[in-house]
């Protein structure tokens, strides 16, 4: 049984570092050109400022899923406290049940407790999570595109 909880990134980061390469291998774009190299100092600074939410799912004490989002007033709408999802991941062997839905419902409740009014989330096209987002009542609002313009 997966237990969901908010945790400190500073505390949980060593465990997340073990899962991030799996997440990267499955979902990252341009892996041949862009290595996994998170700016951990930026994440930790945002956490110190109260602008980061980390929700972790544990099974028998082991991290098996996570959500990281940034909370701040909207840049275009400063009166609207907004959560913008950074990343989420559910380990492949935990995707057969309702782990993703439970994770996002837990995140939603935590965001409400923090006074967040709007929540943006997204997924990679090659690993579309639209069904999950629609199941929790989210609506599609925008499509992003990517183009490699660095040296070939």
C-alpha positions in Angstrom: 0.0 0.0 0.0 1.4 3.4 -1.0 1.3 6.0 1.7 1.3 9.7 0.4 2.9 12.5 2.4 4.4 15.9 1.9 8.1 15.9 2.6 11.1 18.2 2.6 13.1 18.1 -0.6 16.3 18.8 1.4 15.6 15.6 3.5 14.3 13.4 0.7 16.7 14.4 -2.1 19.1 11.5 -1.6 16.3 9.0 -2.2 14.9 11.0 -5.2 18.4 11.0 -6.8 18.0 7.2 -7.1 14.7 7.5 -9.1 15.5 10.5 -11.2 17.7 8.5 -13.7 14.8 6.1 -14.3 12.5 9.1 -14.8 15.0 10.7 -17.2 15.6 7.5 -19.2 11.8 7.1 -19.7 10.8 10.6 -20.5 13.6 13.1 -21.3 14.0 14.7 -24.7 17.3 14.9 -26.5 19.1 12.5 -24.2 21.9 12.3 -26.7 22.6 16.0 -26.2 21.2 17.0 -22.8 22.4 15.0 -19.7 20.5 14.8 -16.5 21.9 17.6 -14.4 19.3 19.2 -12.1 20.0 22.6 -10.5 19.4 21.2 -7.0 20.5 24.5 -5.4 17.6 26.3 -7.2 15.1 23.7 -6.0 16.4 23.9 -2.4 16.3 27.7 -2.5 12.6 27.6 -3.7 11.8 25.2 -0.9 13.5 27.6 1.6 11.2 30.3 0.3 8.1 28.2 0.7 7.6 28.0 -3.1 8.1 24.2 -3.6 5.7 21.4 -2.9 7.1 17.8 -2.8 4.6 15.0 -2.3 6.1 11.5 -2.0 4.5 8.1 -2.2 6.2 5.4 -0.2 5.6 1.7 -0.2 7.2 -0.2 2.7 9.3 3.0 3.3 10.7 3.2 -0.2 9.9 6.1 -2.5 7.8 4.8 -5.5 6.3 8.1 -6.7 6.6 11.8 -6.4 5.3 15.2 -7.5 7.2 18.4 -7.4 5.4 21.7 -8.1 6.3 25.4 -7.7 3.8 27.6 -5.9 3.8 31.4 -6.5 1.5 34.2 -7.6 1.0 34.0 -11.4 3.4 36.1 -13.4 0.5 37.4 -15.5 -2.1 37.3 -12.6 -0.4 38.2 -9.4 -3.6 37.9 -7.4 -3.9 34.2 -8.3 -1.8 31.8 -6.3 -0.7 29.2 -8.8 1.0 25.8 -8.7 3.0 24.9 -11.8 3.9 21.3 -11.9 7.6 20.6 -12.4 7.7 16.8 -12.6 5.9 13.8 -11.4 6.8 10.1 -11.6 5.2 6.8 -10.7 7.6 3.9 -10.8 6.6 1.5 -13.6 5.8 -1.4 -11.3 3.3 0.8 -9.3 1.3 2.0 -12.3 -1.2 -0.9 -12.5 -3.5 0.5 -9.7 -4.6 3.9 -8.8 -1.3 5.3 -7.6 -1.3 8.2 -10.1 -4.9 9.3 -9.3 -4.2 9.0 -5.6 -1.0 11.0 -5.9 -2.7 13.9 -7.8 -5.8 13.9 -5.5 -3.4 14.2 -2.5 -1.5 17.0 -4.2 -4.8 18.8 -4.9 -5.8 18.6 -1.2 -2.4 19.9 -0.2 -2.6 22.8 -2.7 -6.1 23.8 -1.3 -4.6 23.8 2.2 -2.0 26.2 1.0 -4.5 28.6 -0.7 -3.6 27.7 -4.2 -6.3 28.8 -6.7 -5.0 27.5 -10.0 -2.9 24.4 -10.9 -1.1 23.8 -14.1 0.1 20.3 -15.0 1.3 18.6 -18.1 2.9 15.5 -19.7 5.1 14.4 -22.5 3.3 13.5 -25.7 5.2 10.2 -25.8 4.0 9.4 -22.3 0.6 11.1 -22.3 -1.0 11.5 -18.9 -4.1 13.2 -20.2 -6.4 10.4 -19.0 -5.0 10.9 -15.4 -5.5 14.7 -15.5 -9.0 14.4 -16.9 -9.9 11.8 -14.2 -9.1 14.4 -11.5 -11.2 17.0 -13.3 -8.4 19.0 -15.1 -9.0 20.5 -18.6 -6.5 20.8 -21.5 -5.5 24.5 -22.0 -2.3 24.7 -23.9 0.1 22.7 -26.1 3.9 23.2 -25.9 6.3 22.4 -28.7 10.0 21.7 -28.7 12.6 22.2 -31.3 16.3 21.5 -31.0 18.2 24.5 -32.3 21.6 23.8 -30.9 24.4 22.4 -33.0 23.6 19.1 -34.7 
